[in-house]
Amino acid sequence: MERRRRGGEERARSAQVDRGDRFCAQDNTFDLPDPMPNQFNLRMKQRHGCLTAWLIFVITANALGSLVYFFDSSVVASTLPSSKTWAIPVIAVLGVANIAFAIALFQWKRWGFYGLVLSTLIGFAVNIAIGTNPAEALVNLVGLAILYGVLQIGDTNKGWPQLE
């Protein structure tokens, strides 16, 4: 009886080996081959924690700013001369665009970064055109530099090379 069982195990092992499986006698398990061959070079993308935190901050800050510009623009308009109120809807739309670009970065889309660059440069020009102190207008450019920096940090989870 023992001999017959062993023979059946032997046949099962040889059948499994023919398919490329390996039998581990220690725990009676089979080591199955990878269902996705390495020829596809698939790797899970991982985002650095600082990049995640910065993107969440960008989304939150732009959402709050856009809400103020869209729904409480009288507060902002009171600080501007009447000839410069054209900037309020422009900055509000740029804030919404920044949210979309940050979400694209969350989805590993490189165009999200370039969109944020363009949006930030337009916002800088608008701030200068309405008479904002240049030092205050530079704050947006610092934010862009921080984004570029957090895309570069990390070892295997560096953000920039993972963008598509």
N, C-alpha and C positions, 0 to 999 in steps of 0.2 A: 504494500500500500504506500509506504514511504517512498519507495522507488518510483512509483507511478506519479506521485505528486511532484517529485523532483523533475521527472521527465517533462511534465506539463509546464513547470516553471521554466525549465531550460528552453522548451519550444517558445513559450511566451517571450522570454528574454531575447531569443534569437530573432523572433518576429519584430520585436520592438527595435532592436538594433538595426534591422534592415531598413526601418523607416527613419533612422537617424536618432532615435531616442537612446538614452543611456540609463541603465538600471543601477541603482545604488543598493547594494545588498545590506548595508547597515540599517537603513530604515525602510526598506522595501518600497522605495518610491522611484519614479522615473523622472529623469531630467529631460524635459521636452525641449525640442529646438525652438529658437526664437521665431514666432509667427511672422515677424517683419524682418526680412533679411537686412543685413547691414548695408546693402547696396543703396538703400534709400537715405542713409545717414540721417535718420530722424532723431531729434533731440528735443526734449521738453525745454521750452524757454523759461528762464527764471529771471525775475526782476529784482534788482537790489532794493533793499528796504528804503534807502534814502531816495531813490528814484520814485518809488511808490508814494512815499510821504510828500515829496515835492509835487507830484502830479495831483494828488488829492488837494494839496494847498492851492495849486493853480486853479483847479476846478471850483473849489469853494470860494476863493477870493473873486474870481470872475463872475460867478453866479450871484454873489452878494452885490458886487459892484453894478452888474447889469440890472438887477432888480431895482437898485436905487436910481440908476439913470433912466430906466423905463417908467417906474411908478412913482417916484418922488423927485422928479427932475427939477421941481421948483426950488429945492434946497440947493442944487448945483447951479441952477440958472441965476440964483440971487448972488452968486459969487462971480458971475461973468457979466461983461458988458452985453447989452442987448444984441449987438452986432455979432457976437461970438456964440450965440446959443445953437447954431448949426452943429456944433461939436458934440452936443449931448447925444443925439441919436447915433452919430458916428461911433462914439466911444461905447455906447451900449451895444451896438451891433458887433464891434470888435470884441467885446467881452463874451458875447455868445459864440463868436467864431473861435475864440481861445478855448472855450469849453469843448467845442467839437474837435479842435486840434489836440487837446490834451487827452481826450477819449481815444483819438486815433493812435496816440503814442501808447496808451494802455493796450491797444490792439496790435502793437508792434509795427505801426505804419510810419515809415520815415517821413512821408509827406506831412505828417502832423507836426514834426519839428520845423520843417521849412515854412509851414503855415504860421506857426507861432513866431518865427523870425519875421516874416512879412507883416503880420499883424502888429507885432511890437514896434517895428520901424514906422508903420503908419501911425500908430498911437503916439509915438515920440514926436513925429512931425505935427500931428494935430495939437499936442500939448504945447509945442513951441509956437505954433500959429495962433493959439488963443492967449498967449502971453504967460504961460506957466514958467516959473523959474526953471532954468535949464538943469540945475542940480536936482530938482524934484522930478523932472522929466526923465532923468537918467536912471531913476529907480527901476523903471521897466526894463532897461537894458541890463541892469544888474541881475534882475530875475532871469533874463534869458541866459546870461553867463552861468548862473547857478544851475539852470536846466542842462546846459551843455556839460557842466562839470559832473553832475550826478549821472549823466548818460555815460560818462567815461570811467567812473569808479567801479571797482569790483574785479574779480578775477574771471571766473567762469560765468558769472552772471552780469557781466558788463552789458549795459543797455544798447549802446550804439551799434556794435556789430550784429546784434540780434534783430535790428530794425529791417523791415523788408521794403 
